[in-house]
Amino acid sequence: MDRRRFLKLTGLGMGTLAVPVSGRVIAAEELLSPGDLAHKQKLADMALDAAKKAGASYADARVGRYLNQFVVTREKNVQNIVNTESYGIGIRVIANGTWGFAATNDMKPESVAQAARDAVAIAKANSKFQTNPVNLAPNKGAGKVSWATPIKKNAFEIPIKDKVDMLMEVNSKAMANGADFINSIFFLVNEQKFFASTEGSYIDQDVHRLWAPFFVTAVDKETGKFRTRQSLSQPVGMGWEYLDGDAAEKVPGVTNRYRWSYDMVEDAIAAAKQAKEKLTAPSIEPGKYDLVLDPSHLWLTIHESVGHPLELDRVLGYEANYAGTSFATLDKWKSRDFQYGSKLVNLYADKIQPGSLGAVAYDDEGVKTRQWDLVKDGVLVNYQAIRDQVHMLDQKESHGCCYADSWSSVQFQRMPNVSLAPGSKPLTPDEMIKDVEKGIYIVGAGSYSIDQQRYNFQFGGQLFYEIENGEIKGMVEDVAYQSNTQEFWNSCAALCDKSDYRLGGSFFDGKGQPGQVSAVSHGSSTARFDGVNVINTARKIG
């Protein structure tokens, strides 16, 4: 689904979202029909056999069934309920040392075999222009394995009526507490993916994701001024337990949040009251402040200033035409002393965190997933790379971060979960705030801007509270902070401990041409950054 189709579907003006939904519209009951594993393996074997006979030295096949459900409401009305299914096979090959790819949703044996032959023909045609053959890191075949997101309650099994009732309650409570407008949504994703390769892998994975956003607006009817507050929900690799409290775990501190669950009604009530409060909150005085950043905010800064610049293909310039390059060039990594952040900063990548959007057992080229360091004690130590890239880092194993958003898309290097490790010493957000003389506490992700090398940036948020002499003074508005990536991460002066660690993330990380989107989480505890430049976004320059 492209941006225009998503906006039509949801009725929302969310320009930053583009959802990977395509295929036929189906009845809700069809979302629960199981796939035939034996049939998937048969189709994959046909594809691999046809590719080898056509001259491929390597081939893999991905049989994918992608299911999605939207439930969309606004105030007292249900705007849309849509269930979709997309089913097909993508075949990737190496022939004459060159990649080739073809896909089809015609799942007849002869059509699948023809797609495999087409992939080989494309590889051979491309090889005329290939200067260096593909250098594929070794990967032992996994054999026959299966994995599923460890959900407690399949969200697709929850009746539509129950979902609508919950959203109507969310909307009603928000309106009763000061909201003039509210959109609320449930978005459910199920990726049923079967991967097979000529190396002997037959990997069946059942991936579930869920997101429950809302968008509240409060209006001052006398002046026409309005303020918004988005939900503080995070998209997760979990089931319905995220929304019904079955996975609740209290997090101490000023945020009064839960780690593995989300009370949508409670947040809607708070959002309505806070949107009204924002209408009369004083405007921030620009200057240098110590920032106390809640994980619900910091995930986006991690995403943009760490996740993207440490994608190896971006570093090498492969994404320059579309998404830019990176300031974190190979010479900085090779020096082994590039100070990405302060010594407190330990940033790592993974595809294994429970509850995260990126969690799978194997990536989309059959590599077992794992965790690895990107920044250790502040120093840049690694990137994100897949099988045909790691030789450029003098490494012998893929990091396991290859992904395609559909059976019809070719898999390539995508951002895994990228997270900031919590502090090693006991520290709560309340205790952190007590050490701040002049600061701002920021909750929730907002608008942002970052340059094409992921270096100079500006970030906003949802809620801003001024800190004075160790106490929260009150809400302020019109806040954004400006810095560059290295300066910002080197200003990190304190980290709360693991009891405060939480995941944030995005369903919609865009990359590539043709464009693809992926879902990725970023974890952290509350963190303090000293002496950061804060601007007033409402004041005119000059």
HELIX and SHEET records of a PDB file:
HELIX    1   1 ARG A    3  THR A   10  1                                   8    
HELIX    2   2 ALA A   28  LEU A   32  5                                   5    
HELIX    3   3 LEU A   37  ALA A   54  1                                  18    
HELIX    4   4 PRO A  109  ASN A  126  1                                  18    
HELIX    5   5 SER A  127  PHE A  129  5                                   3    
HELIX    6   6 ALA A  155  GLU A  157  5                                   3    
HELIX    7   7 ILE A  160  ALA A  176  1                                  17    
HELIX    8   8 GLU A  241  ASP A  244  1                                   4    
HELIX    9   9 MET A  264  THR A  280  1                                  17    
HELIX   10  10 PRO A  295  ILE A  302  1                                   8    
HELIX   11  11 HIS A  303  GLY A  307  3                                   5    
HELIX   12  12 LEU A  312  VAL A  315  1                                   4    
HELIX   13  13 LEU A  330  SER A  335  1                                   6    
HELIX   14  14 VAL A  390  LEU A  393  5                                   4    
HELIX   15  15 PRO A  429  LYS A  434  1                                   6    
HELIX   16  16 THR A  485  ASN A  490  1                                   6    
HELIX   17  17 LYS A  498  ASP A  500  5                                   3    
SHEET    1   A 6 ARG A  24  VAL A  25  0                                        
SHEET    2   A 6 ASN A  77  ALA A  95 -1                                        
SHEET    3   A 6 TYR A  58  ARG A  74 -1                                        
SHEET    4   A 6 PHE A 181  SER A 197 -1                                        
SHEET    5   A 6 SER A 201  TRP A 211 -1                                        
SHEET    6   A 6 GLY A 143  ALA A 148  1                                        
SHEET    1   B 3 ARG A  24  VAL A  25  0                                        
SHEET    2   B 3 ASN A  77  ALA A  95 -1                                        
SHEET    3   B 3 THR A  98  THR A 104 -1                                        
SHEET    1   C 6 ARG A  24  VAL A  25  0                                        
SHEET    2   C 6 ASN A  77  ALA A  95 -1                                        
SHEET    3   C 6 TYR A  58  ARG A  74 -1                                        
SHEET    4   C 6 PHE A 181  SER A 197 -1                                        
SHEET    5   C 6 PHE A 214  VAL A 219 -1                                        
SHEET    6   C 6 PHE A 226  GLN A 230 -1                                        
SHEET    1   D 6 GLU A 471  VAL A 476  0                                        
SHEET    2   D 6 ASN A 456  GLU A 468 -1                                        
SHEET    3   D 6 LYS A 438  ILE A 450 -1                                        
SHEET    4   D 6 GLY A 287  LEU A 293  1                                        
SHEET    5   D 6 ALA A 527  ASN A 536 -1                                        
SHEET    6   D 6 VAL A 479  ASN A 484 -1                                        
SHEET    1   E 6 GLU A 471  VAL A 476  0                                        
SHEET    2   E 6 ASN A 456  GLU A 468 -1                                        
SHEET    3   E 6 LYS A 438  ILE A 450 -1                                        
SHEET    4   E 6 GLY A 287  LEU A 293  1                                        
SHEET    5   E 6 ALA A 527  ASN A 536 -1                                        
SHEET    6   E 6 CYS A 492  LEU A 495 -1                                        
SHEET    1   F 4 VAL A 379  LEU A 380  0                                        
SHEET    2   F 4 GLN A 371  LYS A 376 -1                                        
SHEET    3   F 4 LEU A 347  ASP A 350 -1                                        
SHEET    4   F 4 ASN A 417  LEU A 420 -1                                        
SHEET    1   G 2 CYS A 402  TYR A 403  0                                        
SHEET    2   G 2 PHE A 412  GLN A 413 -1                                        
SHEET    1   H 2 ARG A 502  LYS A 511  0                                        
SHEET    2   H 2 GLN A 516  SER A 524 -1                                        
END                                                                             
